[in-house]
Amino acid sequence: MSDERVKRSMLAALLMSLPAPFFSLGLIYVRRPVKAVVCSLIWLGVLFAQLIFHTFDSFSGMAISTGLVLLTWLYSILAAAWHARRGLTLKEAQRDMGWWLVLWIVITLPTGQLGDLPYKNYVLQTDAMAPAIGQGEQVWVHMRGANSLNVGDVAVSTEPAGAAHPLIRRVAGLPGDVLEYRDNTLLRNKREVMRTAQNPFPSGESVLTVPNNSFFLTADHGGDVGYLSPRSAIQGKALYIMRSKDWGRIGKSLTAQ
């Protein structure tokens, strides 16, 4: 068997093992269909766990799921390259693989459709949320989280209009809430939300009723006034810190307790 044939076989197996979520195709090529199906089932299981149990909503769940997928991907690459070292011809790779390939496609194709998960990273551009979120820190945001926002949660909004980037702010008022600013204290329905030396209401009033389908958002620090954000402008709900220069802050929860 020529070295050139072995190189071609290994290169083909590696190339087939790289693209997600179809990385187990390399194992189909080297005639290891059971391993390919198991790897695809692991990938599919991680995605279904997210859909059913929302595992990516917690940092530990996201880390475990991501680690499991990466290990499966790495195994697929190494196993495909190992089995391809004997130099398969295309005819050998195709032999007796038809129904295994069909089974692999049935399992794998749904993972491509489920792979568009509703999460995104945002970076805080200012110190407005210190010390909860530092300037330059990256937060993990659930893009469909507007319906589950509560007072104390952190939201990402495109309001006010004309902002250079989406703003990350604390939810201080829900639709229908009556907010008051009195004695350096922001009250929500007569209960204290936060203490601040600056009136958080943009027009300087002392009482504000949050309109339906809107939220009142404030900064934790920096002297920024609050603002009303329509529900349609809410990009999502920040769940935890995803990246920070201080490794001890990674994974810190940002949801209201």
Buried (B, 14 or more C-beta within 10 A) or exposed (E): EEEEEBEBBBEBBBEBBBEBBBBBBBBBBBBBBEBBBBBBBBBBBBBBBBEEEEBBBBBEBBBBBEEBBEEBBEBBBEBBBEBBBEBBEEEBBBEEBEEBBEBBEEBBEBBEEBEEEEBBEBBBBBBBBBEBBBEEBBBBBBBEBBEEBEBBBBBBBBBBEEEEEBBBBBBBBBBEBEBBBEEEEBBBEEEEBBEBEBBBBEEEEEEBEBEEEBBBBBBBBEEBBBBBBBBEBBBBBBBBBBBBEEEEBBBBEBBEE
